[in-house]
Amino acid sequence: MSGHSKWATIKHKKGIADQKRGQKFTKLIKEISVAAKMGGADPDTNAALRTAILKARAENMPKDNIERAIKKGSGEMGDAQFFELTYEGYAPGGVAIIIDTLTDNKNRTASDVRSTLTKLGGSLGATGCVSYMFQTKGVITYDAEKYSEDDVLNAALEAGAEDVSTEDGVIEVRTAQGDFGAVLEAMQNAGFEQDSADVNRIPDNTVALDKEKAQKVMNIVERLEDLDDVQQVSTNLDLPDDFED
């Protein structure tokens, strides 16, 4: 069982709380603005911006919010400079953890990440200490009660996806990092409405822990995801089957 798939299933079943959706919008707006600032406001010539817009649409972000984020990034951000920083380390039980951030204040972000991780039993490591254990993939999920796996499989493979699997009511489509935007757009054009869509770090192998230790790891993940500068948290944890009970 994929640790990522299990966590995606739990989030799918629980739904997205308004607060979490608001946090997601905040992070996506920052990503759109930075992409527009770095590569221009035209998504046809700015691949990073196009991908960010597709991700925002996948989360049902209003069009006005997207347009304001693009305008902000292309001309109204002043002298603000953003940095993409990645932190690597370990969570309880020897679980590898990677924290991807986007920040205008390196010191603040480093302090927040280190404090959150260490207070909850984790530790930061050197650059490269765990990243070799992961591959970066596009991940798009669909409701298996709404669509058949065969229909999604046929459409996804035709669009250029690498793999399709189903687990606990969730159909997961995986793509190469560079193909994520094209596959997502093709699936949308084919009439498939996704539950989630993002570019994620997928572990080559997972670490299985009991429910109590797994909860400690997920507490770290959730606390890190609540930080404004954190864009994504990845682990190689394989959640136990009874985790959601």
C-alpha positions as CSV (number, residue, x, y, z in Angstrom):
1,M,0.0,0.0,0.0
2,S,1.3,3.5,-0.9
3,G,1.7,5.8,2.1
4,H,0.7,8.7,-0.2
5,S,-2.3,6.9,-1.5
6,K,-3.6,6.1,2.0
7,W,-3.2,9.7,3.1
8,A,-4.9,10.9,-0.1
9,T,-7.8,8.5,0.7
10,I,-8.2,9.8,4.2
11,K,-8.3,13.4,3.0
12,H,-10.7,12.5,0.3
13,K,-13.1,10.8,2.8
14,K,-12.9,13.6,5.3
15,G,-13.3,16.4,2.8
16,I,-11.6,19.8,2.9
17,A,-12.5,22.1,5.8
18,D,-13.1,25.7,5.0
19,Q,-10.0,26.7,7.0
20,K,-7.8,24.3,5.1
21,R,-9.2,25.4,1.8
22,G,-8.4,29.0,2.8
23,Q,-4.8,28.0,3.6
24,K,-4.6,26.1,0.3
25,F,-5.8,29.2,-1.6
26,T,-3.2,31.4,0.2
27,K,-0.4,29.1,-0.8
28,L,-1.6,28.8,-4.4
29,I,-2.0,32.6,-4.7
30,K,1.6,33.0,-3.6
31,E,2.7,30.3,-6.1
32,I,0.8,32.0,-9.0
33,S,2.2,35.5,-8.1
34,V,5.8,34.3,-7.9
35,A,5.5,32.4,-11.2
36,A,4.1,35.5,-12.9
37,K,6.8,37.6,-11.4
38,M,9.6,35.3,-12.5
39,G,8.3,34.3,-15.9
40,G,5.7,36.8,-17.0
41,A,1.9,37.0,-17.0
42,D,1.2,34.8,-20.1
43,P,0.6,31.2,-19.2
44,D,1.1,30.2,-22.8
45,T,4.8,31.1,-22.5
46,N,5.2,30.6,-18.8
47,A,5.0,26.9,-17.9
48,A,5.3,27.4,-14.2
49,L,2.4,29.9,-14.2
50,R,0.3,27.6,-16.4
51,T,0.8,24.7,-13.9
52,A,0.0,26.9,-10.9
53,I,-3.2,28.1,-12.6
54,L,-4.3,24.5,-13.4
55,K,-3.7,23.5,-9.7
56,A,-5.7,26.5,-8.6
57,R,-8.6,25.6,-10.9
58,A,-8.4,22.0,-9.6
59,E,-9.1,23.4,-6.1
60,N,-12.0,25.5,-7.5
61,M,-10.3,28.8,-6.9
62,P,-12.5,31.6,-8.2
63,K,-11.3,33.1,-11.5
64,D,-11.0,36.6,-10.0
65,N,-8.6,35.3,-7.3
66,I,-6.4,33.8,-10.0
67,E,-6.4,37.0,-12.1
68,R,-5.6,39.2,-9.1
69,A,-2.7,36.9,-8.2
70,I,-1.3,37.1,-11.7
71,K,-1.6,40.9,-11.8
72,K,0.0,41.2,-8.4
73,G,3.0,39.1,-9.5
74,S,3.4,40.8,-12.8
75,G,3.5,44.3,-11.6
76,E,2.3,45.1,-8.1
77,M,4.6,43.1,-5.8
78,G,7.1,45.9,-5.5
79,D,10.6,44.7,-4.6
80,A,9.5,41.6,-2.7
81,Q,11.8,38.7,-3.5
82,F,10.7,35.1,-2.9
83,F,12.9,32.1,-2.4
84,E,12.1,28.4,-2.9
85,L,13.7,26.5,0.0
86,T,13.6,22.8,0.8
87,Y,14.3,21.3,4.2
88,E,15.0,17.6,4.8
89,G,15.0,15.6,8.0
90,Y,13.4,12.8,10.0
91,A,10.1,12.4,11.8
92,P,9.6,9.9,14.7
93,G,10.2,6.3,13.8
94,G,12.9,7.1,11.3
95,V,10.4,8.4,8.7
96,A,11.9,10.7,6.1
97,I,10.4,14.1,5.7
98,I,10.8,16.9,3.1
99,I,9.4,20.3,3.6
100,D,9.1,22.5,0.5
101,T,8.7,26.2,1.2
102,L,8.2,29.5,-0.6
103,T,9.2,32.5,1.4
104,D,10.2,36.2,1.4
105,N,12.1,35.7,4.8
106,K,14.6,32.9,5.0
107,N,15.3,33.3,8.7
108,R,11.6,33.2,9.7
109,T,10.9,30.1,7.6
110,A,14.0,28.3,8.8
111,S,13.1,29.1,12.5
112,D,9.4,28.1,12.0
113,V,10.2,24.8,10.3
114,R,13.0,23.8,12.8
115,S,10.9,24.7,15.8
116,T,7.8,22.8,14.6
117,L,9.8,19.7,13.6
118,T,11.9,19.5,16.8
119,K,9.1,20.3,19.3
120,L,7.2,17.3,17.9
121,G,10.0,14.8,18.0
122,G,11.6,15.3,14.6
123,S,14.9,16.6,13.4
124,L,16.4,18.5,10.5
125,G,19.1,16.9,8.4
126,A,21.6,17.9,5.8
127,T,20.6,18.7,2.3
128,G,20.2,15.5,0.3
129,C,19.9,13.3,3.3
130,V,16.4,11.9,2.3
131,S,15.5,13.5,-1.1
132,Y,17.1,10.6,-2.9
133,M,14.4,8.4,-1.6
134,F,11.6,10.3,-3.5
135,Q,10.5,10.9,-7.1
136,T,8.6,14.0,-8.1
137,K,5.3,13.0,-9.8
138,G,2.0,14.6,-10.8
139,V,-0.9,13.1,-8.8
140,I,-4.5,13.6,-9.8
141,T,-7.3,11.8,-7.9
142,Y,-10.9,11.0,-8.8
143,D,-14.0,9.6,-7.0
144,A,-14.3,5.9,-7.9
145,E,-18.0,6.2,-7.1
146,K,-18.4,8.8,-9.8
147,Y,-16.1,7.3,-12.5
148,S,-15.0,3.8,-13.4
149,E,-11.3,3.0,-13.3
150,D,-11.4,1.7,-16.9
151,D,-12.8,5.0,-18.2
152,V,-10.2,7.1,-16.2
153,L,-7.4,4.6,-17.2
154,N,-8.2,4.9,-20.9
155,A,-8.4,8.7,-20.9
156,A,-5.4,9.2,-18.6
157,L,-3.1,6.9,-20.6
158,E,-4.2,8.5,-23.8
159,A,-3.3,11.9,-22.3
160,G,0.2,10.7,-21.4
161,A,-0.2,9.5,-17.7
162,E,2.2,6.9,-16.4
163,D,0.0,4.9,-14.1
164,V,-3.6,4.6,-12.7
165,S,-4.6,2.8,-9.5
166,T,-7.7,2.5,-7.3
167,E,-7.8,2.2,-3.5
168,D,-10.5,2.7,-1.0
169,G,-12.8,4.6,-3.4
170,V,-10.1,6.9,-4.8
171,I,-8.7,6.6,-8.4
172,E,-5.2,8.0,-8.5
173,V,-3.5,9.0,-11.8
174,R,0.2,9.6,-11.8
175,T,2.2,11.5,-14.4
176,A,5.8,12.6,-15.0
177,Q,6.4,16.0,-13.4
178,G,6.7,17.7,-16.8
179,D,3.5,16.1,-18.1
180,F,1.2,17.0,-15.1
181,G,-0.3,20.1,-16.7
182,A,-1.0,18.6,-20.0
183,V,-2.6,15.4,-18.5
184,L,-4.7,17.4,-16.1
185,E,-6.0,19.7,-18.8
186,A,-6.7,16.7,-21.1
187,M,-8.7,15.0,-18.4
188,Q,-10.7,18.1,-17.7
189,N,-11.4,18.6,-21.4
190,A,-12.6,14.9,-21.5
191,G,-15.1,15.7,-18.8
192,F,-13.4,14.2,-15.7
193,E,-13.7,16.4,-12.6
194,Q,-10.8,15.7,-10.2
195,D,-10.9,15.7,-6.4
196,S,-7.3,16.9,-6.1
197,A,-4.4,17.6,-8.4
198,D,-0.8,18.5,-7.4
199,V,2.8,17.8,-8.1
200,N,4.1,15.6,-5.2
201,R,7.2,13.8,-4.0
202,I,6.5,10.1,-4.0
203,P,8.6,7.8,-1.9
204,D,10.4,4.8,-3.6
205,N,9.8,2.8,-0.4
206,T,7.7,3.4,2.7
207,V,8.2,2.9,6.4
208,A,5.4,1.1,8.3
209,L,4.6,2.3,11.8
210,D,1.9,1.4,14.3
211,K,-1.1,3.7,14.7
212,E,0.3,5.6,17.7
213,K,3.7,6.4,16.1
214,A,2.0,7.2,12.7
215,Q,-0.2,9.7,14.5
216,K,2.9,11.5,15.8
217,V,4.2,11.8,12.3
218,M,0.9,13.0,10.9
219,N,0.8,15.6,13.7
220,I,4.1,17.0,12.5
221,V,2.8,17.0,8.9
222,E,-0.3,18.9,9.8
223,R,1.5,21.4,11.9
224,L,4.0,22.1,9.2
225,E,1.3,22.4,6.6
226,D,-0.3,25.1,8.7
227,L,2.7,27.3,8.3
228,D,2.1,30.0,5.7
229,D,5.5,29.6,4.1
230,V,5.2,25.8,3.7
231,Q,3.9,24.7,0.3
232,Q,4.1,21.0,0.7
233,V,5.2,18.3,3.2
234,S,6.2,14.8,1.9
235,T,7.1,11.7,3.9
236,N,7.7,8.0,3.3
237,L,5.2,6.9,6.0
238,D,3.0,4.0,5.2
239,L,-0.1,4.7,7.2
240,P,-1.7,1.7,9.0
241,D,-5.1,0.5,7.7
242,D,-6.8,1.4,10.9
243,F,-5.4,5.0,11.0
244,E,-8.7,6.7,10.2
245,D,-10.7,4.7,12.8
